[in-house]
């Protein structure tokens, strides 16, 4: 193999380049990135970058010395010619490859009924998004956030740190996917920090001229809003793979070793990947966690260089979120649970330990304010158990 092309100048893309070099690959590596920035860390975008405790330049990821990769930034891949082994760019340029890494990640989901063209209607996924939102918050606006997941709650926390008026609108309980039945405690903590939470609620209309002015809910309530942050999840960036022969189903479908189904010489890593995870008995899973992107990169590099004989990708999922003065941390897949046990503490207080089980088997654990308590659960989840069936 003489040339590898990595599409996606992301955490997963960078870590795959580093893993290729560690595995002894000495050929050419071209990295294609739609953004103009070198790879950067996303977790600080909704926290330190928004509050001003971290400058945008500080989130750049440190690169392993001697990577000898050619970076093509501001270049968007628009198609894959798998037969000719070429990546087609928006400029019309075609980049040949012997091996290809798909690391295009995901983009912020948009709601068709919301006029995203209005000034003040923002999403938060990229560094440029964070810079734009930080600028918008500097005018001390009233803020409405749509979505009660990690991004929505982290932005709400940052806005309250800045002393802003914040209303969080969500159809589902706050952090429902991460905490399940204990989400009420997280909502109570957010409310204690001054966040107005409207649940269950959905947006019916957004009003304004050139700029957002009001958010109308389905029940008729009207919320004044200088800024509307749409935080309703992320969609895998797979449009450029249509027609390539890759199987696309809420991500690019891969085998256990992260080889892209149907495309020889192509692997994938990061938020764009959907692959069979042992915790689900081989059913397909897509994860958007920082740790998953880094772990998949190593597997993808080995698969590209060594073929199907490389070990499968079977990390124990983990995540964290800093908000309202505490750190939430979790391992496993709590969303699979049919039973939740509060082992100690209270989510509303910010210090707690909870375990999540399905059919009696441990599938996940979440802690607040006590990281050490999570270590035994990680060890337990590495012990073979009966696979949990996906919902």
Secondary structure, 3 states (H helix, E strand, C coil): CCEEEEECCCHHHHHHHHHHHHCCCCCEEEEEECCCCCCECCHHHHCHHHHCCCCHHHHECCCCCCCCCEEEECCCEEEEECCCCEEEECCCCEEECCEEEECCCEEECCCCCCCCCCECEECCCCHHHHHHHHHHHCCCCEEEEECCCHHHHHHHHHHHHCCCEEEEECCCCCCHHHHHHHHHHHHHHHHHCCCEEECCCCEEEEEECCEEEEEEECCCCEEECCEEEECCCEEECCHHHCCCCCCECCCEEECCCCEECCCCCEEECCCCEEEECHHHCCCEECCCCHHHHHHHHHHHHHHHHHHHHCCCCCCCCEEEEEECCEEEEEEECHHHCCEEEEEEEECCCCEEEEEEEECCEEEEEEEECCHHHHHHHHHHHCCCCCCCCCC
